Amino acid sequence: MSDPDAGLYAEVRDKALSLLTRREHSRVELQQKLFQRGFDSALIEQVLSELCARNELSDVRYAQALVSHRAKTGYGPDYIRQELRERSVDPLIIDEALAGAECSWLEVATAKHAGHFPDPVIPDYKDWARRASYLQRRGFDMETIRQVLGEWQSPG
């Protein structure tokens, strides 16, 4: 590698490391950020390969961090799965990260519901459906939603 190439390589590596010190990134996400900053794609690939080899960039670690953060902020596995897919994380890594989540999705959904709907009384089907829709948009499946809300029982 010639001196100008070495200088560019160091610049790409330094920028990548700077971004990684703020938070974890997926490989594709970091690649896009570096490309947007005008760096050469071949040089980006070289730097990212080195960072992966040294375990400074890891889609596994990124997925685990994102799952943990999103669960703490009240999002369910379906929402998180979609977010990781959009960031081009391998489906097997996504499955492992969600399976290894140190939380109860039922507890996350219950807390999110209670925080958004302080009144536990569900007067009618329309309200039940509104609450179910709220939880579904946050990534919880119908089984979990039914555990939180119960099955709709028509009064009377």
C-alpha positions as CSV (number, residue, x, y, z in Angstrom):
1,M,0.0,0.0,0.0
2,S,1.4,3.4,-1.0
3,D,1.6,6.3,1.4
4,P,-1.5,8.1,0.0
5,D,-3.5,4.8,0.1
6,A,-2.3,4.2,3.7
7,G,-3.4,7.7,4.6
8,L,-6.9,7.2,3.2
9,Y,-7.1,3.7,4.8
10,A,-6.2,5.3,8.2
11,E,-8.8,8.0,7.6
12,V,-11.6,5.4,6.8
13,R,-10.5,3.3,9.8
14,D,-10.5,6.3,12.1
15,K,-13.9,7.4,11.0
16,A,-15.3,3.8,11.4
17,L,-13.9,3.5,14.9
18,S,-15.2,6.9,15.8
19,L,-18.7,5.9,14.8
20,L,-18.3,2.6,16.6
21,T,-17.3,4.3,19.9
22,R,-20.6,6.1,20.0
23,R,-22.7,2.9,19.5
24,E,-22.7,-0.5,17.9
25,H,-23.5,-0.6,14.1
26,S,-24.3,-3.4,11.8
27,R,-21.8,-3.9,9.0
28,V,-24.2,-2.7,6.3
29,E,-25.1,0.4,8.4
30,L,-21.5,1.3,8.9
31,Q,-20.7,0.7,5.3
32,Q,-23.5,3.1,4.2
33,K,-22.4,5.8,6.6
34,L,-18.8,5.6,5.4
35,F,-19.9,5.6,1.8
36,Q,-22.1,8.7,2.4
37,R,-19.0,10.4,3.7
38,G,-17.4,10.0,0.2
39,F,-15.0,7.1,1.0
40,D,-14.1,4.6,-1.7
41,S,-16.2,1.4,-1.5
42,A,-13.1,-0.9,-2.0
43,L,-11.3,0.8,0.9
44,I,-14.5,0.7,3.1
45,E,-14.7,-3.1,2.5
46,Q,-11.1,-3.6,3.4
47,V,-11.5,-1.6,6.6
48,L,-14.7,-3.4,7.6
49,S,-13.2,-6.8,7.0
50,E,-10.3,-5.9,9.3
51,L,-12.7,-4.6,11.9
52,C,-14.7,-7.8,11.8
53,A,-11.6,-9.9,12.0
54,R,-10.5,-8.0,15.1
55,N,-14.1,-8.3,16.5
56,E,-14.4,-4.5,16.7
57,L,-17.4,-4.7,14.4
58,S,-19.9,-7.5,15.0
59,D,-23.5,-7.9,13.7
60,V,-24.0,-10.4,16.6
61,R,-23.1,-7.8,19.2
62,Y,-25.1,-5.1,17.3
63,A,-28.2,-7.3,17.3
64,Q,-27.9,-8.1,21.0
65,A,-27.5,-4.5,21.8
66,L,-30.5,-3.4,19.7
67,V,-32.7,-6.2,21.1
68,S,-31.8,-5.2,24.7
69,H,-32.4,-1.5,24.0
70,R,-35.7,-1.9,22.2
71,A,-37.0,-4.3,24.8
72,K,-36.2,-1.8,27.6
73,T,-38.1,0.9,25.6
74,G,-41.2,-1.3,25.2
75,Y,-40.9,-2.9,21.8
76,G,-41.7,-6.5,21.0
77,P,-39.9,-9.1,19.0
78,D,-41.7,-8.6,15.7
79,Y,-40.9,-4.9,15.7
80,I,-37.2,-5.6,16.6
81,R,-37.0,-8.4,14.0
82,Q,-38.2,-6.0,11.3
83,E,-35.8,-3.3,12.3
84,L,-32.8,-5.7,12.2
85,R,-33.9,-7.0,8.8
86,E,-34.0,-3.4,7.5
87,R,-30.4,-3.0,8.6
88,S,-29.4,-6.2,6.7
89,V,-28.6,-8.3,9.7
90,D,-28.5,-12.1,8.9
91,P,-31.8,-13.8,9.9
92,L,-30.0,-16.4,12.0
93,I,-28.3,-13.7,14.0
94,I,-31.7,-12.0,14.5
95,D,-33.2,-15.3,15.7
96,E,-30.3,-15.9,18.2
97,A,-30.4,-12.4,19.5
98,L,-34.2,-12.5,20.1
99,A,-34.0,-16.0,21.7
100,G,-31.2,-14.8,24.0
101,A,-33.0,-11.7,25.1
102,E,-32.9,-11.4,28.9
103,C,-36.5,-10.3,29.2
104,S,-40.0,-11.6,29.3
105,W,-41.9,-10.3,26.3
106,L,-45.1,-10.6,28.3
107,E,-43.7,-8.3,31.0
108,V,-42.5,-5.8,28.4
109,A,-46.0,-5.8,26.7
110,T,-47.8,-5.5,30.1
111,A,-45.6,-2.6,31.1
112,K,-46.0,-0.8,27.8
113,H,-49.8,-1.3,28.0
114,A,-50.0,-0.1,31.5
115,G,-47.9,3.0,30.7
116,H,-50.0,4.0,27.8
117,F,-53.5,3.0,29.2
118,P,-53.6,3.9,32.9
119,D,-57.2,2.7,33.2
120,P,-57.2,-1.1,33.2
121,V,-61.0,-1.3,32.5
122,I,-61.8,-2.1,28.9
123,P,-65.4,-1.0,28.4
124,D,-66.1,-2.2,24.9
125,Y,-64.7,-4.1,21.9
126,K,-63.7,-0.9,20.2
127,D,-61.4,0.0,23.2
128,W,-60.1,-3.6,23.3
129,A,-59.2,-3.4,19.6
130,R,-57.5,-0.1,20.0
131,R,-55.4,-1.4,22.8
132,A,-54.6,-4.6,20.8
133,S,-53.6,-2.5,17.8
134,Y,-51.3,-0.4,19.9
135,L,-49.5,-3.4,21.2
136,Q,-49.4,-5.0,17.7
137,R,-47.8,-1.9,16.2
138,R,-45.1,-2.2,18.9
139,G,-44.2,-5.7,17.8
140,F,-46.2,-8.0,20.0
141,D,-47.9,-11.1,18.6
142,M,-51.6,-11.8,19.2
143,E,-50.9,-14.5,21.8
144,T,-49.0,-12.0,24.0
145,I,-51.6,-9.4,23.4
146,R,-54.3,-11.8,24.5
147,Q,-52.3,-12.6,27.6
148,V,-52.1,-8.8,28.4
149,L,-55.7,-7.8,27.5
150,G,-57.5,-11.1,27.9
151,E,-59.9,-12.4,25.3
152,W,-62.6,-9.9,24.4
153,Q,-65.7,-10.9,26.4
154,S,-68.9,-9.0,25.5
155,P,-70.4,-7.7,28.8
156,G,-73.7,-9.3,29.7
